[in-house]
Every structure is written in C-alpha cells, then in structure tokens.
Amino acid sequence: MNPLVKELHTLEELEQTFEESKTHPVLLFKHSNACPISSRAFREFKTYLENPDESVSYKLIIVQTARPVSNAIESRLNILHESPQAILVKNGKGIWNASHGAITASRLAETIQSHKNAD
C-alpha cells in the first residue's frame, strides 16, 4: 500500500483523524475484503494514489477488521455506511462521499481538488 495511506484500527486513531481534518482534508476509504465491487473501487483508489494530492491525508478502514471504526464514522458523520465508500472530511465534517461504481480515480482527483480549499 502507498506510504501516504494509514490504516485505521481504533477509535482513538479515528478521533485523531477528525482532529487532523481541522488542518487539512482527509479522505476515508472504507473497503470490504469480501466484495468484488469493493475490490474494483480499491483499485481505483490505488490508481488515484499514483499521483495523489499530498496536502490531503488518506485513511483506510477495512470493515471486517475495524467494524467499530466503520460504525463510528457512520454515526459521527451521519453518512449511511456503504462499502466500498470514500468520504472526504474537513473540519470534522463529511463534505463529500461516494460509493460503489461512483468511486473512480478521476472522480477522487476532481473532488479533492474542488473541495480542499473550500470552506
């Protein structure tokens, strides 16, 4: 995996991520190891990471091994859980999300570019 991506395992790491989002955007990627659609979206995420915006932090949540983290994201951001799912977080709030076939490398790049400097 790309060294820019940190896998989240604990609620404490998630809380640090929300704090981090107060200084720069964070892209959360929820991935299911058991789903072929999630595998396709994960490949798109990895393709995006070949030329990422380095002013953004990237976090990976494997839903099978970090269910409490995945559930806390849904609860905290009030965004219904899906996997695969990409969520852009800024100032502790989910400002964009996409799931399934809507997750593409080009869509991630466009979304991050358009939102990273938005208030």
C-alpha positions in Angstrom: 0.0 0.0 0.0 1.0 3.6 -0.6 3.0 5.0 2.3 0.7 8.0 2.4 -2.2 5.8 3.4 -2.7 4.9 7.1 -5.0 2.1 8.1 -7.3 2.9 11.0 -7.8 0.2 13.6 -9.0 2.0 16.7 -11.5 4.7 17.8 -8.6 6.7 19.1 -7.0 6.7 15.7 -10.3 7.8 14.2 -10.6 10.6 16.7 -7.1 11.8 15.8 -8.2 11.7 12.2 -11.1 14.0 12.9 -8.7 16.4 14.7 -6.4 16.2 11.7 -9.2 17.2 9.4 -9.3 20.6 11.1 -5.9 21.5 9.5 -6.3 19.7 6.1 -8.8 17.4 4.3 -8.8 13.7 5.0 -10.1 11.1 2.6 -11.5 8.0 4.3 -11.8 4.8 2.3 -13.9 2.0 3.6 -13.1 -1.3 2.0 -14.5 -4.8 2.2 -12.1 -7.6 1.6 -15.0 -9.9 0.7 -16.7 -7.8 -2.0 -15.6 -7.7 -5.7 -17.2 -4.3 -6.2 -15.1 -3.0 -3.3 -12.0 -4.6 -4.9 -12.7 -2.6 -8.1 -13.1 0.6 -6.1 -10.0 -0.1 -4.1 -8.0 -0.5 -7.4 -9.4 3.0 -8.4 -8.3 4.4 -5.1 -4.8 2.9 -5.6 -4.7 4.3 -9.1 -5.5 7.8 -7.7 -2.7 7.3 -5.2 -0.2 7.0 -8.1 -0.5 10.8 -8.3 -2.1 12.0 -5.1 -2.6 15.4 -3.6 -0.1 15.3 -0.8 -1.8 18.1 1.1 -4.6 15.5 1.9 -4.4 12.6 4.4 -5.6 9.2 3.3 -7.1 6.7 5.7 -8.1 3.1 5.0 -10.8 1.3 7.0 -11.1 -2.5 6.4 -14.7 -3.0 7.5 -14.1 -6.7 8.5 -11.3 -5.9 10.9 -12.3 -2.4 12.1 -16.1 -2.6 12.4 -16.2 -0.2 15.5 -14.3 2.4 13.4 -16.6 2.0 10.5 -19.7 2.3 12.7 -18.3 5.4 14.4 -17.7 7.1 11.1 -21.4 6.5 10.1 -22.6 7.8 13.5 -20.3 10.8 13.7 -20.7 12.0 10.2 -24.3 10.9 9.8 -23.5 9.2 6.5 -25.1 5.8 5.9 -22.5 3.1 5.8 -21.6 1.5 2.5 -18.6 -0.4 1.3 -16.8 0.5 -0.7 -17.1 4.1 0.3 -15.0 7.2 0.0 -15.6 10.1 2.4 -13.9 13.5 2.3 -13.7 15.0 5.7 -12.9 18.6 6.5 -13.2 20.3 9.9 -14.6 17.2 11.4 -17.5 17.0 8.9 -18.1 14.8 5.9 -18.2 17.2 2.9 -18.5 14.6 0.1 -19.0 10.9 -0.2 -19.4 8.3 -2.9 -19.8 4.5 -3.0 -19.6 1.6 -5.4 -19.2 2.5 -9.0 -19.1 6.2 -8.3 -15.6 5.8 -6.9 -13.1 6.3 -9.7 -9.5 7.7 -9.7 -10.6 10.7 -11.8 -13.6 11.4 -9.5 -11.4 11.3 -6.4 -8.9 13.7 -8.0 -11.6 16.1 -9.2 -13.4 16.0 -5.8 -10.3 16.6 -3.8 -9.1 19.4 -6.0 -12.5 21.2 -5.8 -13.0 20.7 -2.1 -9.6 21.0 -0.5 -9.6 24.8 -0.3 -13.4 25.2 0.1 -14.7 26.5 3.4 
